Amino acid sequence: MSFRKTTDFLIIGAGIIGMAIARELRECFPDQSVTVLEKESEPGFHASGRNSGVLHAGFYYTADSLKARFCRDGNREWTDYCLQHRLPINRCGKVVVTRDANELESLDELLRRGRANGVELQPLDEKQLADIEPRARTFSRALFSPATSSIDPQLCNQHLYQQLCESGVHFSFNNAYHSHMKEAIRTAAGTLSAGYVINTAGLHADRIARDFGFSDDYTILPFKGLYLYANDSLRLSTHIYPVPDLNNPFLGVHFTVTAAGKTKLGPTAIPAFWREHYRGLQRFNLRECREVVRLESSLLLCNSFGFRDLAVHEISKYYKPRLVRLAAPLVDDLRTSQFTYWGRAGIRAQLLNIKTRQLEMDFRCEGDERSMHVLNAVSPAYTCAFPFARYLVDKIRSLRK
Ligand SMILES: Cc1cc2nc3c(=O)[nH]c(=O)nc-3n(C[C@H](O)[C@H](O)[C@H](O)COP(=O)(O)OP(=O)(O)OC[C@H]3O[C@@H](n4cnc5c(N)ncnc54)[C@H](O)[C@@H]3O)c2cc1C
C-alpha cells in the first residue's frame, strides 16, 4: 500500500524535546514540513510541564556523557531565551552542602567534574555559605554554582509552542501514535505517511521505539516526583542541594527556589505502578500496571541497583513530617508547619536495561535512515533541550536517505 507523503518530518510527542527538535528542523530544513503528533490536548502536559524548573549548570555528569556535553550550553541558551523573550528567570544560583565528613569526597568529585566540563563553581567554607544563604547548613565545606537558576517551564513551553506555530510547524493534538506499517503511520485520527519519524514520546518512547525495531534491551521504569511547597515564612535566596549519590540518577531531597521566589522541597523518586500514575487511580492502565508491578517485584526480590532500599526509603516520603525531617540537615530551624501543600506530581521516564538490570544514567538515542528514538530523556533534559536537539538533527541529517 502506498500513501501520499503527508509530512517530511513527523515528531511524536510535544514535550520540550519534541518541540526543540521541531525548532531545529525548521532552521535546518526551511523548505520541508514538520508535524508534531501529540496525544494530549496541549504541549508539555507530562514531564516538560511538571518538573522542578531548574536550569542545571552541568557539574554532576562525567565529561564523556551526553548530559555533560549539553547541560552547560543548554543553561546558557535557555538563559538567553528567557531574557530575550522576557520570560521569568530567577538567577538564584545553587549551593551543594554536605551532611558529614563522608560526603566531602563526593563534593570534591563534583568540583572536579565541574572543572572538566567548563562549569564555574566556587568552593565555600561555612562563613562564605552563610553570606550566600544564612539558613543553609553544611559540614565544613560546600560548593556554589552561580549559573544554576529557575525558570517557569509551563510559560517556556507555551512560548516555544507559539513560536513554532508562527514558523509553520503543524501540531496535531488529541492524536496518539498507534502503530506503523512500512511508511504508513497509524494514529488515532487516521493514517499518514512521513518521510522521517522522530520519537520523543517520553514515558512511552521505549514502546514506540520497539515498534520500529529499537530499544530491545530497555524498558521504562516510572518514578513519581512530588514537591512540598513552603509558606512565606520559609523563603530562601538560593537552591540548596545535598551531595548526591553519584551512582543513582536522582539528586536527593533538596530545596528549590522557583522562578517566582517560592520555596519547594522534593522531588521524591517513588516507584509508580503505571506510566502516568500521577494521583490515585487517574490514568490507570491495567496492562501497564501488570507489567510494571511484575518488573518492580523482581527488582525488589533481587534488590537490583539497590531498588529495595530505594523503594522503602522513597515511599516513606509520602509522609510529610518524614520528608521534612530528611531535609532538616540542610537548613536551620525547619518545621513541618512551614510546608502547606503538595505540588503537581511529575513522572520520570527512567530507562532500565533489562539485561544488566541497571538504570541507564545517560540520554540514549537509537535510529536509522527512517526513524530516530530518544530514550531516557530524564533530568536535566529540559536544560539540555536546545543543544541536544541540534545533536539529534545532525545525526538525522547524516542518516536520512
Ligand atoms: C519530577 C521531575 C523533575 C524534573 N526536574 C528537572 C529540572 O529541574 N531541570 C531539568 O532540566 N529537567 C528536569 N526534569 C526532566 C525534564 O522534565 C524531562 O527530562 C523533560 O521534560 C523530558 O521531555 P520530553 O519531551 O522527552 O518528555 P515529555 O515532556 O514527557 O513529552 C513527551 C510527550 O509525548 C507525548 N506522547 C507520548 N506517547 C504518545 C503517543 N503514542 N502519541 C502521541 N504523543 C505521545 C506525551 O503526551 C508527552 O506530551 C524533571 C523531571 C521530573 C519528572
The ligand as an SDF file (V2000), in Angstrom:
LIG
                    3D

 53 58  0  0  0  0  0  0  0  0999 V2000
    9.8110   15.4520   38.8550 C   0  0  0  0  0  0  0  0  0  0  0  0
   10.7360   15.9100   37.7690 C   0  0  0  0  0  0  0  0  0  0  0  0
   11.6290   16.9600   37.9810 C   0  0  0  0  0  0  0  0  0  0  0  0
   12.4980   17.3610   36.9780 C   0  0  0  0  0  0  0  0  0  0  0  0
   13.2930   18.4520   37.1600 N   0  0  0  0  0  0  0  0  0  0  0  0
   14.0600   18.9090   36.1440 C   0  0  0  0  0  0  0  0  0  0  0  0
   14.8090   20.1000   36.2840 C   0  0  0  0  0  0  0  0  0  0  0  0
   14.7440   20.7680   37.3020 O   0  0  0  0  0  0  0  0  0  0  0  0
   15.5970   20.5000   35.2530 N   0  0  0  0  0  0  0  0  0  0  0  0
   15.6840   19.7820   34.0920 C   0  0  0  0  0  0  0  0  0  0  0  0
   16.4580   20.1800   33.2030 O   0  0  0  0  0  0  0  0  0  0  0  0
   14.9480   18.6710   33.9100 N   0  0  0  0  0  0  0  0  0  0  0  0
   14.1280   18.2360   34.9090 C   0  0  0  0  0  0  0  0  0  0  0  0
   13.3530   17.1290   34.7410 N   0  0  0  0  0  0  0  0  0  0  0  0
   13.4460   16.3990   33.4840 C   0  0  0  0  0  0  0  0  0  0  0  0
   12.6260   17.0300   32.3780 C   0  0  0  0  0  0  0  0  0  0  0  0
   11.3820   17.4880   32.8070 O   0  0  0  0  0  0  0  0  0  0  0  0
   12.4440   15.9910   31.2880 C   0  0  0  0  0  0  0  0  0  0  0  0
   13.6970   15.4250   31.0230 O   0  0  0  0  0  0  0  0  0  0  0  0
   11.8980   16.5770   30.0010 C   0  0  0  0  0  0  0  0  0  0  0  0
   10.7270   17.3030   30.2670 O   0  0  0  0  0  0  0  0  0  0  0  0
   11.6280   15.4500   29.0140 C   0  0  0  0  0  0  0  0  0  0  0  0
   10.9890   15.9910   27.9040 O   0  0  0  0  0  0  0  0  0  0  0  0
   10.3650   15.0550   26.7880 P   0  0  0  0  0  0  0  0  0  0  0  0
    9.9180   15.9530   25.7060 O   0  0  0  0  0  0  0  0  0  0  0  0
   11.3430   13.9840   26.4640 O   0  0  0  0  0  0  0  0  0  0  0  0
    9.1570   14.2800   27.5050 O   0  0  0  0  0  0  0  0  0  0  0  0
    7.6640   14.7180   27.8590 P   0  0  0  0  0  0  0  0  0  0  0  0
    7.5890   16.0790   28.4010 O   0  0  0  0  0  0  0  0  0  0  0  0
    7.1210   13.6130   28.7090 O   0  0  0  0  0  0  0  0  0  0  0  0
    6.9350   14.7120   26.4630 O   0  0  0  0  0  0  0  0  0  0  0  0
    6.5770   13.5390   25.7870 C   0  0  0  0  0  0  0  0  0  0  0  0
    5.2740   13.8110   25.0670 C   0  0  0  0  0  0  0  0  0  0  0  0
    4.9630   12.6960   24.2390 O   0  0  0  0  0  0  0  0  0  0  0  0
    3.5540   12.5320   24.2450 C   0  0  0  0  0  0  0  0  0  0  0  0
    3.2400   11.1500   23.8360 N   0  0  0  0  0  0  0  0  0  0  0  0
    3.5090   10.0080   24.5000 C   0  0  0  0  0  0  0  0  0  0  0  0
    3.0370    8.9420   23.8150 N   0  0  0  0  0  0  0  0  0  0  0  0
    2.4680    9.4220   22.6900 C   0  0  0  0  0  0  0  0  0  0  0  0
    1.7980    8.8160   21.5940 C   0  0  0  0  0  0  0  0  0  0  0  0
    1.6240    7.4800   21.4980 N   0  0  0  0  0  0  0  0  0  0  0  0
    1.3290    9.6140   20.6010 N   0  0  0  0  0  0  0  0  0  0  0  0
    1.4830   10.9770   20.6640 C   0  0  0  0  0  0  0  0  0  0  0  0
    2.0980   11.6080   21.7070 N   0  0  0  0  0  0  0  0  0  0  0  0
    2.5900   10.8370   22.7000 C   0  0  0  0  0  0  0  0  0  0  0  0
    3.1760   12.8190   25.6890 C   0  0  0  0  0  0  0  0  0  0  0  0
    1.8020   13.1210   25.8160 O   0  0  0  0  0  0  0  0  0  0  0  0
    4.0990   13.9860   26.0140 C   0  0  0  0  0  0  0  0  0  0  0  0
    3.4940   15.2490   25.7870 O   0  0  0  0  0  0  0  0  0  0  0  0
   12.4800   16.6880   35.7300 C   0  0  0  0  0  0  0  0  0  0  0  0
   11.5650   15.6580   35.5120 C   0  0  0  0  0  0  0  0  0  0  0  0
   10.6860   15.2770   36.5010 C   0  0  0  0  0  0  0  0  0  0  0  0
    9.6920   14.2060   36.2380 C   0  0  0  0  0  0  0  0  0  0  0  0
  1  2  1  0
  2  3  1  0
  2 52  2  0
  3  4  2  0
  4  5  1  0
  4 50  1  0
  5  6  2  0
  6  7  1  0
  6 13  1  0
  7  8  2  0
  7  9  1  0
  9 10  1  0
 10 11  2  0
 10 12  1  0
 12 13  2  0
 13 14  1  0
 14 15  1  0
 14 50  1  0
 15 16  1  0
 16 17  1  0
 16 18  1  0
 18 19  1  0
 18 20  1  0
 20 21  1  0
 20 22  1  0
 22 23  1  0
 23 24  1  0
 24 25  2  0
 24 26  1  0
 24 27  1  0
 27 28  1  0
 28 29  2  0
 28 30  1  0
 28 31  1  0
 31 32  1  0
 32 33  1  0
 33 34  1  0
 33 48  1  0
 34 35  1  0
 35 36  1  0
 35 46  1  0
 36 37  1  0
 36 45  1  0
 37 38  2  0
 38 39  1  0
 39 40  1  0
 39 45  2  0
 40 41  1  0
 40 42  2  0
 42 43  1  0
 43 44  2  0
 44 45  1  0
 46 47  1  0
 46 48  1  0
 48 49  1  0
 50 51  2  0
 51 52  1  0
 52 53  1  0
M  END
$$$$
